[in-house]
Amino acid sequence: MVVMEVLKVESILRVFAAIVFVITACLVGFDRQTKLLFGVLTRTATFRDLNALYAVVWIDSVAAAYNVMQVLRSYLLPVSMESPSYTHRYFAWGIYFLDQIIAYIVFAGNTAAMQGSMLAVTGEKSFGWMKVCDKFTRFCAQIGGGLFCGYIAAATMAVISSISAYSLFRIYSSKYLLVLKPK
């Protein structure tokens, strides 16, 4: 009974994470602002100006697709959670590792984009880089909102990863290390 509730919570969290990943990718990917600089030069700021933002769009898109596929898998390929088999064990290990990989890559990508974005906010006098966000305020605000959503999705993936760890390690005996429970 408890296992089915855990699966429902995991599915709800995966749907939530997929939605937030899509929101993040859309906020960052569709953000664009054009300004007339110095009265003659037209400059457009897009997510492609910073490689970390470009990577975040792709990372979050892949993470959203992964979570949608996991939700579909849980409904199309129901695995009997009451009697763990060797097939279920391999599925559980695969899902656990993939959840860990997605959680870490999403967090790392958002952190890299945040670091690059902070240079746009503060500038760097020693390199002669100006503060980009003084000129493109709406662009920077939307990128900040997108990265905030990315961190919410990364935290959700951390929770999902802990649920998949629970689903994996509950099939093993508590007395012996990595020995399956008797049926």
C-alpha positions as a printed Julia matrix, in Angstrom:
183×3 Matrix{Float64}:
  0.0     0.0     0.0
  2.76    2.45    0.97
  4.71    1.53   -2.16
  1.83    2.53   -4.42
  1.58    5.9    -2.65
  5.32    6.41   -3.14
  4.89    5.68   -6.85
  2.04    8.22   -7.07
  4.14   10.88   -5.33
  7.06   10.1    -7.63
  4.84   10.45  -10.7
  3.43   13.76   -9.47
  6.94   15.06   -8.75
  8.14   13.96  -12.18
  5.27   15.76  -13.9
  5.98   18.87  -11.81
  9.71   18.68  -12.65
  8.97   18.26  -16.35
  6.7    21.32  -16.32
  9.29   23.42  -14.49
 12.03   22.22  -16.87
  9.91   23.28  -19.85
  9.22   26.66  -18.21
 12.94   27.14  -17.6
 13.87   26.21  -21.17
 11.19   28.53  -22.57
 12.08   31.47  -20.32
 15.75   31.23  -21.19
 15.39   30.1   -24.81
 12.83   32.65  -25.97
 14.34   35.58  -24.11
 15.53   38.35  -26.41
 15.89   42.09  -26.11
 17.09   44.62  -28.69
 18.54   47.99  -27.74
 19.93   50.93  -29.65
 23.35   51.62  -28.18
 25.19   54.94  -28.57
 22.5    56.16  -30.97
 23.7    54.09  -33.94
 24.52   50.52  -32.96
 21.69   48.02  -32.59
 22.45   45.1   -30.28
 20.24   42.11  -29.53
 20.84   40.06  -26.38
 19.85   36.4   -26.63
 20.6    33.23  -24.71
 23.11   32.27  -27.42
 25.44   35.04  -26.25
 26.46   32.95  -23.25
 27.31   29.3   -23.88
 26.15   28.29  -20.4
 22.64   29.6   -21.13
 22.61   27.71  -24.43
 23.61   24.55  -22.55
 20.89   25.12  -19.91
 18.21   25.19  -22.6
 19.35   21.82  -23.95
 19.97   20.25  -20.54
 16.54   21.26  -19.23
 14.85   20.1   -22.44
 16.46   16.67  -22.17
 15.61   16.48  -18.45
 11.96   17.32  -19.18
 11.81   14.61  -21.87
 13.43   12.12  -19.47
 10.85   12.81  -16.76
  7.96   12.5   -19.23
  9.39    9.17  -20.42
  9.66    7.96  -16.81
  6.04    8.89  -16.11
  4.93    7.07  -19.26
  7.07    4.06  -18.29
  5.48    3.89  -14.86
  2.0     3.73  -16.4
  2.73    1.62  -19.47
  5.15   -0.84  -17.86
  3.83   -1.44  -14.36
  6.29   -3.5   -12.35
  5.03   -5.58   -9.47
  6.52   -3.84   -6.45
  5.31   -6.46   -3.98
  7.49   -9.31   -5.27
 10.79   -7.89   -6.49
 12.37   -9.87   -9.3
 15.76   -9.64  -10.94
 14.26   -7.64  -13.82
 12.82   -5.14  -11.38
 16.19   -4.9    -9.66
 17.93   -3.96  -12.92
 15.22   -1.41  -13.74
 15.56    0.08  -10.27
 19.35    0.38  -10.58
 19.04    1.98  -14.04
 16.43    4.48  -12.9
 18.46    5.31   -9.8
 21.61    6.03  -11.82
 19.75    8.03  -14.47
 17.99   10.11  -11.82
 21.33   10.82  -10.15
 22.93   11.82  -13.46
 20.05   14.12  -14.44
 19.97   15.76  -11.0
 23.7    16.49  -11.0
 23.86   17.69  -14.61
 20.87   19.99  -14.15
 22.36   21.47  -10.99
 25.79   21.9   -12.62
 24.32   23.49  -15.76
 22.21   25.95  -13.79
 25.15   26.82  -11.57
 27.4    27.48  -14.58
 24.71   29.66  -16.14
 24.27   31.52  -12.86
 28.01   32.16  -12.66
 28.11   33.49  -16.22
 25.02   35.59  -15.6
 26.6    37.15  -12.53
 29.34   38.52  -14.77
 26.62   40.14  -16.87
 25.19   41.73  -13.72
 28.45   42.91  -12.13
 30.82   43.26  -15.08
 34.59   42.89  -14.74
 36.72   46.03  -14.77
 40.06   44.24  -15.18
 38.88   42.7   -18.49
 37.0    45.78  -19.61
 33.66   43.98  -19.58
 30.72   46.28  -19.02
 27.65   45.5   -16.98
 25.29   44.05  -19.56
 22.28   44.13  -17.27
 22.44   47.93  -17.07
 21.47   48.02  -20.76
 19.29   44.89  -21.04
 17.28   44.91  -17.81
 14.23   42.95  -19.03
 16.48   40.32  -20.6
 18.44   39.86  -17.37
 15.29   39.71  -15.24
 13.81   36.98  -17.44
 17.07   35.0   -17.38
 17.09   35.31  -13.57
 13.54   33.98  -13.41
 14.47   31.1   -15.7
 17.47   30.17  -13.59
 15.36   30.35  -10.43
 12.93   27.88  -12.02
 15.93   25.73  -12.98
 17.02   25.52   -9.36
 13.49   24.57   -8.3
 13.58   21.78  -10.89
 17.03   20.69   -9.67
 15.75   20.47   -6.09
 12.75   18.47   -7.32
 15.11   16.1    -9.11
 17.05   15.65   -5.86
 13.81   14.59   -4.13
 12.94   12.28   -7.04
 16.43   10.79   -6.83
 15.95   10.03   -3.14
 12.63    8.35   -3.92
 14.29    6.2    -6.58
 17.0     5.32   -4.04
 14.26    4.23   -1.63
 12.61    2.17   -4.38
 15.93    0.52   -5.17
 17.24   -0.26   -1.7
 13.93   -1.43   -0.26
 14.19   -4.63   -2.32
 17.4    -5.62   -0.56
 17.71   -7.26    2.84
 18.57   -5.03    5.77
 20.72   -7.75    7.36
 23.04   -8.49    4.45
 24.62   -5.99    2.11
 23.01   -6.06   -1.36
 21.3    -9.42   -0.92
 17.75   -9.66   -2.24
 14.96  -10.17    0.25
 13.47  -13.65    0.19
 10.15  -13.97   -1.63
